[in-house]
Amino acid sequence: MIRKYMKQKSFKQTLSARIFNAIISFTITFFFLYLALRDNSISKYELQTIYVTLKENPEYNEDKIKSTTYRNIVLTTKEYRKKFKITGMTYEATDHKSLKADIRAGNKIGIVIRRSDLAKLDHCTVISKYNEVYGLNKNDNSYINLKLRSELINNDSRWYYFFVTIGLFMLPYSFIKGKPLISMAAGITTVAVVGMIVLFLTSKV
């Protein structure tokens, strides 16, 4: 009687673990698949150009976190207390040579932002200290290539497939009742190493 109870209890624990593994597997797979496949382009209807006067020269910054360097450009304007920032892939899609040569303090420029940000251009919070910039114009000259920005983000999104692969690899373990030939930890490590190598090689192409 006791043995039968212990077997049933052990089975319930194993079943719970397999259900939990299935939930984690599906969550990882679909979440990162969504990130990998989503459209990263920005519609012109989502953007709005505002015209401002620069109070200072564009400020180039570098923030180093461990071995990674994050670069951005901060724009201070006369019209708004909250500063504007060119960062992330928008920074990578910026014509820095022309911007440094043409943009100076006192210049009247057009800054492209999201329409949804219009109402909070001067609203600073702990997590929102800057207004994000998506375009910069002066005298019909554009210094940020939005198409290139979207291409860079889409190219970077390929790394999400790495996590999709791990999620799919975990799924079969949800249906294995006994001890698998290859442990999930060892399998994930192997998939991770192979995936990193493949992504690294394809990024060089």
C-alpha positions as CSV (number, residue, x, y, z in Angstrom):
1,M,0.0,0.0,0.0
2,I,2.8,2.4,0.9
3,R,4.8,1.5,-2.2
4,K,1.8,2.1,-4.4
5,Y,1.2,5.5,-2.7
6,M,4.9,6.4,-3.2
7,K,4.8,5.4,-6.9
8,Q,1.7,7.5,-7.4
9,K,3.3,10.5,-5.6
10,S,6.4,10.1,-7.7
11,F,4.4,10.0,-10.9
12,K,2.5,13.1,-9.9
13,Q,5.7,15.0,-9.3
14,T,7.1,13.8,-12.6
15,L,4.0,14.8,-14.4
16,S,4.0,18.2,-12.8
17,A,7.6,18.7,-13.8
18,R,6.8,17.7,-17.4
19,I,3.8,20.1,-17.5
20,F,6.0,22.9,-16.1
21,N,8.7,22.1,-18.7
22,A,6.1,22.3,-21.5
23,I,4.8,25.7,-20.3
24,I,8.4,27.1,-20.2
25,S,9.2,25.6,-23.6
26,F,6.1,27.0,-25.3
27,T,6.6,30.4,-23.6
28,I,10.3,30.7,-24.7
29,T,9.5,29.5,-28.3
30,F,6.5,31.7,-29.0
31,F,7.9,34.8,-27.2
32,F,11.2,34.8,-29.1
33,L,9.5,33.8,-32.3
34,Y,7.3,36.9,-32.1
35,L,10.4,39.1,-31.5
36,A,12.2,37.5,-34.4
37,L,9.3,37.8,-36.9
38,R,7.8,41.2,-35.9
39,D,8.0,44.1,-38.3
40,N,10.6,46.6,-37.0
41,S,9.9,49.3,-39.6
42,I,8.2,52.5,-38.5
43,S,5.4,53.9,-40.5
44,K,5.5,57.6,-41.5
45,Y,2.1,58.0,-39.8
46,E,3.7,57.0,-36.5
47,L,6.2,59.9,-36.7
48,Q,6.0,63.6,-36.3
49,T,8.6,66.3,-37.0
50,I,9.1,69.1,-34.5
51,Y,11.3,72.1,-35.2
52,V,13.6,73.3,-32.4
53,T,16.7,75.4,-31.9
54,L,19.8,73.7,-30.5
55,K,21.0,75.2,-27.3
56,E,24.4,73.4,-27.4
57,N,26.4,71.4,-29.9
58,P,25.4,67.7,-30.2
59,E,27.0,65.8,-27.3
60,Y,28.5,62.4,-28.2
61,N,28.6,60.0,-25.3
62,E,30.0,56.5,-24.7
63,D,28.8,54.3,-21.8
64,K,30.9,51.2,-21.2
65,I,29.2,48.2,-19.4
66,K,31.7,45.4,-19.0
67,S,33.1,44.7,-22.5
68,T,30.2,46.4,-24.4
69,T,30.2,50.1,-25.4
70,Y,26.9,51.9,-25.9
71,R,27.1,55.2,-27.9
72,N,24.5,58.0,-28.1
73,I,24.1,61.6,-29.1
74,V,22.3,64.0,-26.8
75,L,20.6,67.1,-28.2
76,T,19.8,70.0,-25.9
77,T,17.2,72.4,-27.2
78,K,15.9,75.9,-26.2
79,E,12.2,74.8,-26.4
80,Y,12.3,71.8,-24.1
81,R,14.0,71.1,-20.7
82,K,14.0,67.3,-21.4
83,K,16.8,66.4,-23.8
84,F,16.7,64.4,-26.9
85,K,18.8,61.3,-27.6
86,I,19.9,59.4,-30.6
87,T,20.7,55.9,-29.5
88,G,20.6,52.2,-30.3
89,M,20.2,51.3,-34.0
90,T,19.2,54.9,-34.8
91,Y,22.7,55.9,-33.8
92,E,24.1,53.2,-36.1
93,A,22.0,54.5,-38.9
94,T,23.2,58.1,-38.5
95,D,25.5,59.9,-40.9
96,H,27.9,61.0,-38.2
97,K,30.4,62.7,-40.5
98,S,27.8,65.1,-42.0
99,L,26.1,65.6,-38.6
100,K,29.4,66.7,-36.9
101,A,30.2,69.0,-39.9
102,D,26.7,70.6,-40.2
103,I,24.9,70.7,-36.9
104,R,25.9,73.4,-34.4
105,A,24.5,75.2,-31.4
106,G,22.0,77.9,-32.5
107,N,20.9,75.9,-35.6
108,K,17.2,75.4,-36.2
109,I,16.6,71.7,-36.9
110,G,13.8,69.2,-37.4
111,I,13.7,66.3,-34.9
112,V,11.6,63.3,-35.8
113,I,9.8,61.6,-32.8
114,R,6.9,59.3,-32.4
115,R,3.5,61.0,-32.4
116,S,2.7,59.1,-29.2
117,D,5.5,61.0,-27.4
118,L,4.2,64.5,-28.3
119,A,2.3,65.0,-25.1
120,K,5.3,64.0,-22.9
121,L,8.2,65.8,-24.4
122,D,8.9,67.7,-21.2
123,H,7.8,65.0,-18.8
124,C,10.8,63.4,-17.1
125,T,10.7,60.2,-15.1
126,V,13.2,57.8,-13.6
127,I,13.0,55.5,-16.6
128,S,12.4,58.2,-19.2
129,K,15.0,61.0,-18.9
130,Y,15.3,61.6,-22.7
131,N,13.1,61.9,-25.7
132,E,14.0,59.3,-28.3
133,V,14.9,60.6,-31.7
134,Y,14.1,58.8,-35.0
135,G,15.2,61.4,-37.5
136,L,17.2,64.6,-37.8
137,N,16.8,67.2,-40.5
138,K,18.3,70.5,-41.5
139,N,17.7,72.5,-44.7
140,D,16.3,69.5,-46.5
141,N,19.2,67.3,-45.4
142,S,18.5,64.1,-43.5
143,Y,21.1,62.7,-41.1
144,I,19.3,59.5,-40.1
145,N,18.4,56.7,-42.4
146,L,15.3,55.0,-41.1
147,K,15.3,52.3,-43.7
148,L,18.9,51.3,-42.6
149,R,17.7,51.4,-39.0
150,S,15.0,48.9,-39.7
151,E,17.4,46.6,-41.6
152,L,19.9,46.7,-38.8
153,I,17.2,45.8,-36.2
154,N,15.9,43.0,-38.4
155,N,19.5,41.7,-38.9
156,D,20.0,41.8,-35.1
157,S,16.7,40.0,-34.5
158,R,18.2,36.8,-36.0
159,W,19.7,36.2,-32.5
160,Y,16.2,35.5,-31.3
161,Y,16.1,32.3,-33.3
162,F,18.8,31.0,-31.0
163,F,16.3,31.1,-28.1
164,V,13.5,29.7,-30.3
165,T,15.7,26.7,-31.0
166,I,16.4,26.1,-27.3
167,G,12.6,26.3,-26.6
168,L,11.9,23.7,-29.3
169,F,14.7,21.5,-28.0
170,M,13.2,21.5,-24.5
171,L,9.7,20.5,-25.7
172,P,10.3,16.7,-26.3
173,Y,11.4,16.4,-22.7
174,S,7.8,17.2,-21.6
175,F,6.7,13.9,-23.1
176,I,9.5,11.7,-21.7
177,K,8.4,9.8,-18.6
178,G,11.6,7.9,-17.9
179,K,15.3,9.0,-17.8
180,P,16.3,10.5,-21.2
181,L,19.4,9.3,-23.0
182,I,20.7,12.9,-23.1
183,S,20.0,15.2,-20.2
184,M,18.2,18.4,-21.0
185,A,21.1,20.5,-19.5
186,A,23.6,18.7,-21.7
187,G,21.4,19.0,-24.7
188,I,20.7,22.8,-24.2
189,T,24.5,23.4,-23.8
190,T,25.2,21.6,-27.0
191,V,22.5,23.5,-28.9
192,A,23.7,26.8,-27.4
193,V,27.3,26.2,-28.5
194,V,26.3,25.1,-32.0
195,G,23.7,27.9,-32.3
196,M,26.3,30.6,-31.3
197,I,28.7,29.3,-33.9
198,V,26.1,29.3,-36.7
199,L,24.9,32.8,-35.8
200,F,28.4,34.1,-35.6
201,L,29.3,32.6,-39.0
202,T,26.1,33.8,-40.7
203,S,26.6,37.3,-39.2
204,K,29.9,37.5,-41.1
205,V,28.3,36.7,-44.5
